[in-house]
C-alpha cells in the first residue's frame, strides 16, 4: 500500500485553488493519475495532500466554441477524445493521436491534460498540440490565463505551471481538420514515441497556403519545424516532393540519447517521421 | 482514516470502507476478498488487474478505490452466470489459452470489454485491444484464437 496522504476532493475551482494556495508544493493534483500513481508507487513523488478533481463540475466535457474550436476539460480521457464525434469532426488529428496513446487500459482512464502536465518528452500529444497551436487554460488566485502549449511545456517533466495554479482545460483552435496526420516510431516495449511528427497543411488553389509541423520524442521538449513550414508555402502538395528540405530537421537541438535510441538514430527518425507525416497529410487532401 | 465507499460490483450494490491510498485492486482483494483480479506489476503495465469501470477496461492497481464511488465495477468474478462459464472462459479452456494463469483474469475482462464494443472483432482489433495485457507463457496466439472463437457465442449469434 502507498504511504498515507490527506485526500481532498473539492467541488469547485475556488475550493481547489484555496487548497493549492495553502499546501503549494505539498499537494499533487489527481485527474486520471496514470502518471502520478505509478510515480507514487515507485516512490518518486510522495505528496502530503492529494487533490482529486473527480467531483468538480464541468471538467469532463468536450465543449465546442462557436468559431470551430474545442475546449477539452481536465478530466477528459484519451478514450473520450478518440470516440467523441465532436473531437473527431473538429480535430481528427487530436483524436488520431488519442487513439494511439498507451494501451486500452491507459486510454480509458488517463487524461489529455494530465499527459500535458506530466510533460514527458516522449509523449505523443505535444506534436499535435503544437501543430494545432493549442492553449492551456490555467486558473489561479490571480484569475485565468491561457498559455500556448509550446510555452507551457518548458523541458522534460517541466512546465510553466506555478504551485498555486490549476489547469482546467486545453483549448484547440479551429483547424484545417482534414489535411493533418500524426506519424511516429514507438519504442517496442514502452510504446512511447522515439520520434513522432504531427503535420497539418492548408491547401488553397492547388498550393500550400499554410503548414504547421510539431515534433515530439526527439528533444527534451517538443518543437515546431518553423523553417520547413515556411519553405512549404506556395509549393504544390505532391506526395514525397519535399525530400530535399527534410534533412536533419532536429539538428541544432539537444537531442535525447538513452538506452532506447541514440541521438543519431532519433535525429534520423525525426526526418523519417516528418516525411511520412507530410505525405500522409497530403494524401488526405480531397478525401 | 477510512472512507465510506458505495458502488455496484458485478451487478450488486456494494458498500465497504477503504483508505484513500488503497487502489481499487487492494479494495477488491483485501477489503472485499475478491481475489480473482491479480496483482502483477502493480504499476499499470501488465493488465493482470484489469476490471471494467462503467464498462471500460482499466488497470485497477493504478486507480484509487475511491474513484469507484457511485460507479459500476465488473471483475472476473462477474463473468460467469451461475454455474455457466462466459463463452470467453469456455473458449480459453478449449484453446488452452493459458499456462500459469496469472494473466488470465485480466485477459478475460479485457476481452469482454472488446466484445462489448466490437462483437465481431478482426484479429488486428483483438490484438490492439489486448495490447495492455501481458502474458509470458502462451505467446498470445492461443489467447487471440480463443477470443475470436468466443465472439459468435458471446454476441448471442448476432
Interface residues (C-beta under 8 A of the other chain):
Chain A: X1 X2 X3 X4 X5 X7 X9 X30 X33 X34 X37 X38 X41 X42 X50 X52 X54 X79 X102 X103 X104 X105 X106 X108 X109 X191
Chain B: X3 X19 X20 X21 X22 X23 X26 X42 X43 X44 X47 X50 X53 X56 X57 X58 X59 X62 X63 X64 X66 X67 X110 X113 X128 X129 X130 X131 X132
